[in-house]
């Protein structure tokens, strides 16, 4: 976020407006990506540890992006599709390797 602070104010405003205008699509994409990566992580967990680790790291990265976004976007984006994102985040609390990232993301929603 510090890098964003150093951007020219006019450019920063343009970037913010573009992000805001496309936030529904961004959240939809991130939600689908998270679900897909978590599913792949769970599928490979017992059979292929290297592949499982790859999908776990991707899932954690998506959660990190969501954590940053949920802090400042309108709650409507988080609650879209009957709160499916929140439901999925809560389900990740039972995954040992994703629990902390999911909890931090949920904490930002509050």
N, C-alpha and C positions, 0 to 999 in steps of 0.2 A: 504494500500500500504506500510505502514511502516513495517509491518510484513514481507512482501516480501523482503524488503531491508535487513533484518537480516539473510536471508537464505544464506547458503554457496554459493559463486559465481558459482561454477560448477553446483550445484543443481539449482540455479536460472536460469542459461543459459539453462539447460535441460527443466525446466518448461516453460520458454519463448518459446523455440523451439516447444515444444508440443502444447502449446496454439496457436502459429502461424500456425502450420501445420493443426490444426483442427478448425481454426477460421470460415471457411465457415459453417461447421456443427453446431458450437456453435451459430452463428448468425441465422442460419435457425431455430434451436430449440427455441431460445429466441424470435424470431419474431412470430413463430407459437404460442408459449405459451402466449405472450402478446395479440395477437388477440383473442385467446380463452378466456383468463381471462377477457378481456375488454367486450367481448360479454356476458359472464356469469354475469359480474357486471351489465351491462345494462339490462339484462333480469330480474334480481332479484331486481333491484332498487326500484320498486314500490311495489312488492309483499312481499319481505322478506328482511328487512333491515339488519339483522345479516348476512345473506348469501351474500348480496351485499357488505357489509363492508369487508368480508373475501376476496372476489374477487378483491375488490379495493386495499386492502393491497398487495395482490399477484401481481397485475398489477404495483403498485408502486415499488415493489421489483425488478421486471423484468426491469423496467425503470432505476432503480438505477444501476443495473448491466450493462445495455446497455450504460449508461452515462459514466461509467468507461472505457468500452471497446472502444467506438467510439473515445475516446481521443487519442488512440495510434495505432489502427489497420489501415491498408490501406483502403482508401476510397472506394475501389472496394467492400469490404464487406458491407459497408453501402449502397452502390448504387445497390447492387445485385437485380435481379428481377425488373429491371426498376425503382429502387428507391422506391419500395413498403414500405419499412420501414419508409422512410421519409414521405411518403404520410400518413401512419398510425399515425406517431407521430404528424403530423400537424392536423389530424382529432381529436386527443386527446386534442388539445387546446380548444375545445368546451366543454370538460368534466370538470366541476368545480373541482372535487376531483383528477383529473389526470393532470390538466393543468400545474401546476408548475413542476412536474417531467418530463413531456413531453418537456416543454420549456427548462429545464436545459439540457436534453439530446440533443435537437436540437442545443443548444448553443455550446456544445462540438464538434458538427460536423463542425462548422465554424472554 
